[in-house]
Amino acid sequence: MAYLLRGLILLMVAGVLLTAGLAIGFIHLPLNHIQVAIPTFIYTIFAQAFVMFYFIGVSRLVNNIHLILHSEKNLHELFEAPPADLAPYTKKVERFVHEADLAKRQTIPWTMLMLILGMIAFLLGGAHDTNLVQKTTHSGVVYGFIAAMLIGFFRQWWFLGKAHILLRKVKGLFEIPDGSM
């Protein structure tokens, strides 16, 4: 899943850079930047939603495992035969909780900033086309969006890899088959 999400956000960056290239005039296509911006931003919303919910889901999974280990209820969900000593599992899962929460804290704020600046830039683009705001207002917000998108992209790329490894560790620790999660 992490590799699929990496592909989605890579396409998102390519679409945004294509849109900006058309707007500035570096790229020439039969479509103008407005015709490319509409599907690109809709795609950006969906790609960022998928990435955000992936990090939320990984964190929720690891926190649920942590809760099961600490409450010692429903241990059969993690083990066929629960061991007498849960300390080694608890210690590793506490580290997993920290890693999952870190990934969520490092990516979701950039996702939100990206979406908010993108929406404002999109709305200001329409306002510019109807002569309600100047081009510099729209362009300034677009440059802020692109900066947030690039920072967010690299953070997401990094932490998607980390989350993938984290899930592999969770599967290995609890001997979960690959096809089940």
Buried (B, 14 or more C-beta within 10 A) or exposed (E): BBEEBBEBBEBBBEBBBBBBBBBEEEBEEEEEBEEBBEEBBEBBBEBBEBBBEBBEBBBEBBBEBBEBBEEEEEBEEBEEEBEEEBEEBEEBBBEBBEBBBEBBEBBBEBBBBBBEBBBBBBEBBEBBEEEEBEEEBBBEBBEBBBEBBBEBBEBBBEBBBBBBEBBEBBBEBBEEEEEEE
